[in-house]
Amino acid sequence: MKHIKNLIIGCDWGTSFFRLRVIDSSTNSVLAELTSEDGIAKTNKKVEKESDRFGLFCEVISENLDALKTKVDFEIDSLTIVLSGMASSSIGMKELPYGHLPFGVRDAFGLDVEVFENNASFPNPLILISGLRDKHDVMRGEEVQLLGLAHLMEFSKEEETIIILPGTHSKHCFVKNGVLNHFQTYLTGELYQILSEYSILSNSVTKETLKAWTPKASEAFSKGVLDAKDSSMLVNLFKVRTNFLFSEMDKPENALYLSGLLIGEELGNISLPSDSRPIILCGGENMNVLYKKAVEALGIESRTQFVADDILIKSTIAGQSEVFKIHNKKLND
């Protein structure tokens, strides 16, 4: 077994998943990867009544590290683990205060970390990343994606760029001259799930599919986007019921209409004719399909750039590498 210079272990710990990667921080290449279902929510439930919360979270990391070791032929026990996501939240291994804006998307200015040295029971040093807060908003994990994106692609230096990270809680990040000055969270994905599964609208929709966009399905989605622009969301939501009740749309089409309403509402404030700011959309393969159609319906495709799937996947990896490099530089200065 051999130790390879520049290697780190990136840990992306989400609410429902746990992911470890052995990363060459000089190239952002992944040498081994492991994903498990040991998400923060599951782990928190297991340890919430225990006194040594931090130690028990470390045990979960150790169990997954043992599985990761079988995928490599070199020593990883001493490698630094860079830990992002929900691990520093109130249900994580140790709650850290949020870092404050402004945040440097290239130098990580404003981001707080806590470093835990290795010991006899846990041989890997840990860098735990704090997340960021705005006046009425928070993020954990997306700040690392932004840091990575800034090193993988060019942002406009002359004008403010809007970087959109769609998902359960969609983030709009406003970056100018390499600095994140403001961000907003939209409950787009979560609201879609609640409305389509638990509200009266659940009887009028079925799970949307992106495999086959018929002309009618595409039309239903675009209509939702434009209806969100033209009238009240509370009124529009009831149309989801009447669309099906009056046989104007079938359930799959109606599901896309609902999705269009919510995404149209999310994009409404940045689609005004007077707004010329460039938009970078980081939705991945599936979400980019929906957002691309929404952008086209709103007529803002000329100022929108869609991030390729491989860049989006690499953004967390590159961000964790940058946190490691910045930490090392501080140690050596």
Backbone torsions as a table, in degrees:
resi	resn	phi	psi	omega
1	MET	NA	145.1	-178.8
2	LYS	-134.8	152.9	176.3
3	HIS	-96.2	131.7	-177.9
4	ILE	-107.8	129.8	-179.3
5	LYS	-61.5	146.8	177.0
6	ASN	76.8	1.5	-179.3
7	LEU	-78.8	141.4	171.2
8	ILE	-134.6	169.4	171.0
9	ILE	-113.3	116.2	176.2
10	GLY	-89.7	127.6	178.0
11	CYS	-117.2	115.9	177.0
12	ASP	-107.1	104.8	-171.8
13	TRP	-110.3	100.8	-179.3
14	GLY	-94.7	179.5	-179.2
15	THR	-62.2	-40.1	-174.5
16	SER	-117.4	0.9	-179.1
17	PHE	-141.9	162.0	177.2
18	PHE	-134.8	128.9	-176.8
19	ARG	-135.0	130.5	174.3
20	LEU	-117.2	140.4	175.1
21	ARG	-136.7	136.2	167.2
22	VAL	-86.5	119.0	-171.4
23	ILE	-120.3	134.0	167.7
24	ASP	-84.9	105.7	-173.0
25	SER	-68.1	-14.4	178.8
26	SER	-80.8	-21.7	-177.7
27	THR	-127.5	-8.2	-174.8
28	ASN	62.3	21.5	176.7
29	SER	-83.5	145.6	-179.0
30	VAL	-100.4	122.4	-177.6
31	LEU	-94.1	-24.1	177.2
32	ALA	-161.5	152.4	-176.5
33	GLU	-146.8	145.0	177.6
34	LEU	-141.3	132.9	175.9
35	THR	-124.3	135.3	177.6
36	SER	-135.4	175.2	179.8
37	GLU	-94.1	15.8	179.4
38	ASP	-80.7	56.6	179.8
39	GLY	-67.4	170.0	-177.9
40	ILE	-59.6	-43.0	-177.8
41	ALA	-61.5	-45.1	179.6
42	LYS	-65.1	-44.2	-178.9
43	THR	-67.3	-41.6	178.5
44	ASN	-59.6	-42.5	179.8
45	LYS	-62.0	-34.7	-177.9
46	LYS	-73.8	-29.6	-172.7
47	VAL	-113.9	0.1	-169.3
48	GLU	-61.6	-23.6	-180.0
49	LYS	-100.0	4.1	-178.9
50	GLU	-92.9	152.0	-177.2
51	SER	-81.4	-38.9	-178.0
52	ASP	-92.4	71.1	-176.7
53	ARG	-60.4	-48.7	-177.6
54	PHE	-59.9	-45.4	-178.8
55	GLY	-62.6	-38.5	-179.6
56	LEU	-71.6	-34.6	173.7
57	PHE	-65.1	-38.6	177.3
58	CYS	-62.6	-34.4	177.2
59	GLU	-62.8	-39.6	177.7
60	VAL	-63.7	-42.5	177.1
61	ILE	-60.9	-44.6	-178.2
62	SER	-60.9	-41.4	179.2
63	GLU	-61.3	-41.0	179.0
64	ASN	-74.0	-32.6	175.5
65	LEU	-63.1	-39.2	178.6
66	ASP	-59.6	-40.1	177.6
67	ALA	-69.0	-36.6	179.4
68	LEU	-66.0	-34.4	-178.1
69	LYS	-60.4	-28.1	-179.6
70	THR	-72.2	-10.4	-177.3
71	LYS	-98.0	-3.8	-178.4
72	VAL	-128.8	162.0	178.9
73	ASP	-115.7	28.1	178.4
74	PHE	-140.8	166.6	-175.0
75	GLU	-75.6	131.0	177.5
76	ILE	-121.6	2.4	-175.3
77	ASP	-61.4	-31.1	-176.4
78	SER	-97.5	-0.9	-176.3
79	LEU	-69.5	141.2	177.0
80	THR	-70.1	134.1	175.6
81	ILE	-99.2	121.2	175.6
82	VAL	-99.7	116.9	-167.1
83	LEU	-113.5	114.8	-179.9
84	SER	-123.3	171.9	-178.9
85	GLY	100.5	-138.6	-172.8
86	MET	-89.8	4.2	-177.0
87	ALA	-64.4	-26.6	-179.7
88	SER	-97.9	13.4	-179.7
89	SER	-87.3	179.4	-179.3
90	SER	-65.9	-20.3	176.7
91	ILE	-107.0	13.5	179.8
92	GLY	-95.1	-162.2	-175.8
93	MET	-74.6	-34.4	174.0
94	LYS	-155.6	125.2	-179.3
95	GLU	-75.9	126.5	176.1
96	LEU	-112.0	144.9	174.9
97	PRO	-62.8	146.8	177.1
98	TYR	-68.1	144.3	168.6
99	GLY	-72.4	156.2	-176.5
100	HIS	-104.9	150.6	172.7
101	LEU	-73.3	154.6	3.8
102	PRO	-74.5	156.1	-179.4
103	PHE	-124.2	124.5	178.0
104	GLY	-78.9	115.5	-174.8
105	VAL	-77.6	-5.9	174.6
106	ARG	-110.0	-32.3	-177.4
107	ASP	-111.5	1.2	178.3
108	ALA	63.0	21.7	174.9
109	PHE	-57.6	132.0	179.9
110	GLY	97.4	-13.2	-179.6
111	LEU	-89.7	133.5	178.6
112	ASP	-102.7	143.9	174.3
113	VAL	-135.1	159.1	170.4
114	GLU	-124.9	133.5	-176.3
115	VAL	-106.7	132.5	177.6
116	PHE	-117.7	119.8	-179.1
117	GLU	-72.1	155.4	177.7
118	ASN	-70.5	157.7	178.4
119	ASN	-147.2	-175.7	-175.1
120	ALA	-61.9	-34.3	-176.6
121	SER	-88.3	-18.2	-180.0
122	PHE	-143.3	101.2	-169.0
123	PRO	-76.6	-7.7	-177.0
124	ASN	-101.1	128.9	170.2
125	PRO	-62.8	149.4	-178.4
126	LEU	-122.3	134.0	168.7
127	ILE	-113.8	110.5	-178.1
128	LEU	-98.8	125.4	-173.8
129	ILE	-97.0	139.7	-166.8
130	SER	-84.4	-31.0	-168.3
131	GLY	90.8	-179.9	-176.4
132	LEU	-132.9	156.5	174.0
133	ARG	-132.0	146.6	169.1
134	ASP	-107.7	-173.3	-177.7
135	LYS	-58.4	-45.0	-178.3
136	HIS	-126.7	29.3	-172.7
137	ASP	-151.4	158.7	178.8
138	VAL	-143.4	158.4	171.1
139	MET	-147.7	144.8	170.8
140	ARG	-136.9	119.2	-179.3
141	GLY	106.7	-42.9	-178.9
142	GLU	-66.3	-29.4	179.3
143	GLU	-63.0	-33.8	177.6
144	VAL	-71.3	-38.3	174.1
145	GLN	-60.1	-44.5	179.3
146	LEU	-61.5	-43.0	178.6
147	LEU	-60.1	-43.2	178.3
148	GLY	-67.3	-44.0	-179.8
149	LEU	-58.9	-39.6	-178.4
150	ALA	-64.4	-22.0	178.0
151	HIS	-98.1	-6.6	-179.9
152	LEU	-106.0	-17.5	-177.5
153	MET	-150.5	167.2	-178.6
154	GLU	-93.3	132.6	169.7
155	PHE	-101.7	150.9	177.3
156	SER	-60.8	134.7	178.0
157	LYS	-94.0	-22.0	-174.8
158	GLU	-82.8	-35.6	-175.6
159	GLU	-134.4	162.6	-179.8
160	GLU	-64.0	135.3	177.2
161	THR	-109.9	137.7	177.1
162	ILE	-101.1	114.4	178.9
163	ILE	-103.1	119.9	-176.3
164	ILE	-107.1	125.9	176.7
165	LEU	-114.0	89.6	-176.5
166	PRO	-67.9	159.1	177.8
167	GLY	161.3	-162.0	176.9
168	THR	-54.3	-47.1	173.5
169	HIS	-119.4	96.6	-175.6
170	SER	-73.0	133.9	-178.9
171	LYS	-109.6	132.0	170.0
172	HIS	-108.6	117.0	-174.2
173	CYS	-113.2	127.5	-174.1
174	PHE	-106.1	107.6	-172.2
175	VAL	-116.7	132.2	175.4
176	LYS	-141.2	134.3	-179.7
177	ASN	52.4	40.3	176.8
178	GLY	76.3	13.6	-176.3
179	VAL	-126.4	129.9	171.4
180	LEU	-84.3	114.1	-177.1
181	ASN	-102.0	-19.5	-173.5
182	HIS	-164.2	147.8	171.4
183	PHE	-148.7	157.9	179.4
184	GLN	-134.0	144.7	178.3
185	THR	-108.6	135.1	176.8
186	TYR	-117.9	131.0	-178.5
187	LEU	-82.4	40.8	-171.9
188	THR	-59.5	-55.6	-176.7
189	GLY	-67.2	-42.6	-179.2
190	GLU	-66.2	-40.7	179.8
191	LEU	-66.1	-37.3	176.3
192	TYR	-60.1	-44.9	-179.5
193	GLN	-63.3	-45.0	-179.4
194	ILE	-61.9	-48.4	-176.6
195	LEU	-67.5	-39.3	-175.1
196	SER	-81.5	-18.2	-176.7
197	GLU	-113.0	-29.0	-169.7
198	TYR	-123.2	-6.6	-178.6
199	SER	-101.2	178.1	176.3
200	ILE	-60.1	-22.4	-179.8
201	LEU	-71.5	-15.4	-177.4
202	SER	-60.8	-26.5	179.0
203	ASN	-79.9	-6.6	-176.1
204	SER	-110.3	-1.1	-178.5
205	VAL	-133.4	161.5	169.9
206	THR	-130.4	166.0	-175.8
207	LYS	-57.3	127.3	-177.5
208	GLU	-67.4	148.6	175.9
209	THR	-123.3	138.8	178.6
210	LEU	-103.3	7.2	-175.0
211	LYS	-77.2	-34.2	-176.8
212	ALA	-139.5	99.8	178.3
213	TRP	-87.4	101.3	173.3
214	THR	-74.5	160.5	176.2
215	PRO	-55.1	-38.1	-179.5
216	LYS	-69.6	-37.5	178.4
217	ALA	-65.7	-43.5	178.2
218	SER	-62.5	-40.6	178.6
219	GLU	-64.5	-39.6	179.4
220	ALA	-63.8	-43.7	179.4
221	PHE	-63.1	-48.7	-179.4
222	SER	-62.0	-36.9	177.3
223	LYS	-62.5	-40.8	176.9
224	GLY	-60.8	-44.2	179.1
225	VAL	-58.9	-47.0	-176.6
226	LEU	-74.2	-34.1	176.0
227	ASP	-62.8	-37.3	178.6
228	ALA	-61.9	-33.7	-179.6
229	LYS	-73.0	-31.4	-169.2
230	ASP	-97.9	-20.4	-176.7
231	SER	-150.7	176.8	-173.0
232	SER	-63.2	136.7	177.4
233	MET	-60.9	-38.8	-178.5
234	LEU	-64.6	-35.7	175.5
235	VAL	-71.7	-44.5	-177.4
236	ASN	-62.0	-36.9	-178.1
237	LEU	-61.6	-35.9	179.3
238	PHE	-70.9	-21.7	176.0
239	LYS	-63.2	-26.4	177.5
240	VAL	-59.6	-39.2	177.4
241	ARG	-68.9	-47.8	-175.8
242	THR	-72.6	-27.6	174.9
243	ASN	-54.9	-44.2	-179.4
244	PHE	-80.4	-40.1	-178.5
245	LEU	-58.7	-38.3	-178.0
246	PHE	-96.9	12.6	177.1
247	SER	59.5	31.4	176.7
248	GLU	-82.3	-27.1	177.3
249	MET	-142.9	147.0	171.8
250	ASP	-83.5	177.9	-173.0
251	LYS	-64.3	-44.0	177.2
252	PRO	-62.4	-41.3	178.3
253	GLU	-64.9	-39.9	-179.2
254	ASN	-66.9	-34.5	176.2
255	ALA	-62.5	-39.6	178.1
256	LEU	-72.1	-32.2	173.6
257	TYR	-61.6	-45.7	178.2
258	LEU	-61.3	-44.4	177.7
259	SER	-60.6	-42.2	177.7
260	GLY	-62.5	-40.8	176.8
261	LEU	-56.4	-48.6	-174.5
262	LEU	-70.9	-42.8	178.2
263	ILE	-68.8	-37.8	175.9
264	GLY	-61.7	-39.9	176.5
265	GLU	-63.7	-41.9	-180.0
266	GLU	-62.3	-41.5	-175.2
267	LEU	-88.1	-4.4	-173.3
268	GLY	-55.6	-44.9	-174.6
269	ASN	-71.6	-17.3	-178.4
270	ILE	-108.3	11.0	-179.1
271	SER	-113.3	16.7	179.0
272	LEU	-68.5	146.4	-179.3
273	PRO	-57.0	-30.1	-178.0
274	SER	-79.1	-8.3	-175.7
275	ASP	-94.0	118.2	-179.5
276	SER	-115.0	8.3	-176.8
277	ARG	-63.0	138.4	176.9
278	PRO	-66.8	146.1	-179.8
279	ILE	-119.5	133.2	173.6
280	ILE	-115.8	115.7	-176.3
281	LEU	-103.3	121.9	-173.9
282	CYS	-114.1	62.3	-172.6
283	GLY	-94.6	-9.4	-174.5
284	GLY	74.4	178.8	-172.3
285	GLU	-58.3	-47.3	-175.1
286	ASN	-75.9	-50.4	-175.7
287	MET	-67.8	-32.3	179.4
288	ASN	-62.7	-29.1	177.2
289	VAL	-61.0	-48.6	-179.7
290	LEU	-66.4	-48.5	-175.8
291	TYR	-68.5	-32.0	177.4
292	LYS	-64.0	-43.2	178.2
293	LYS	-66.0	-36.4	178.2
294	ALA	-66.9	-43.6	178.9
295	VAL	-61.1	-40.9	178.0
296	GLU	-65.2	-42.0	179.6
297	ALA	-62.8	-34.5	-178.0
298	LEU	-86.6	-7.8	177.9
299	GLY	74.0	29.5	-178.7
300	ILE	-117.1	20.4	-177.5
301	GLU	-66.7	-27.2	-176.9
302	SER	-68.0	-22.4	179.0
303	ARG	-110.1	14.9	-177.7
304	THR	-114.1	130.0	175.4
305	GLN	-112.1	131.9	179.9
306	PHE	-101.7	126.7	-177.8
307	VAL	-80.3	130.4	179.7
308	ALA	-65.3	153.9	-176.5
309	ASP	-56.4	-42.3	-176.4
310	ASP	-66.5	-34.3	177.5
311	ILE	-69.0	-40.6	180.0
312	LEU	-63.5	-42.7	178.1
313	ILE	-63.4	-40.6	-178.0
314	LYS	-73.1	-16.2	-173.6
315	SER	-62.6	-43.5	177.7
316	THR	-66.4	-41.1	179.4
317	ILE	-60.7	-49.1	-180.0
318	ALA	-65.0	-37.8	178.8
319	GLY	-64.2	-42.8	177.8
320	GLN	-65.3	-37.9	176.1
321	SER	-61.4	-42.0	-179.8
322	GLU	-65.6	-40.5	177.2
323	VAL	-59.0	-42.8	178.9
324	PHE	-62.9	-46.3	-179.3
325	LYS	-63.6	-43.1	-179.9
326	ILE	-64.0	-41.3	177.8
327	HIS	-62.2	-45.0	179.4
328	ASN	-63.0	-39.5	179.8
329	LYS	-63.0	-41.2	178.6
330	LYS	-63.4	-37.6	179.3
331	LEU	-66.0	-33.2	-175.1
332	ASN	-91.3	-13.1	-179.5
333	ASP	-73.6	NA	NA
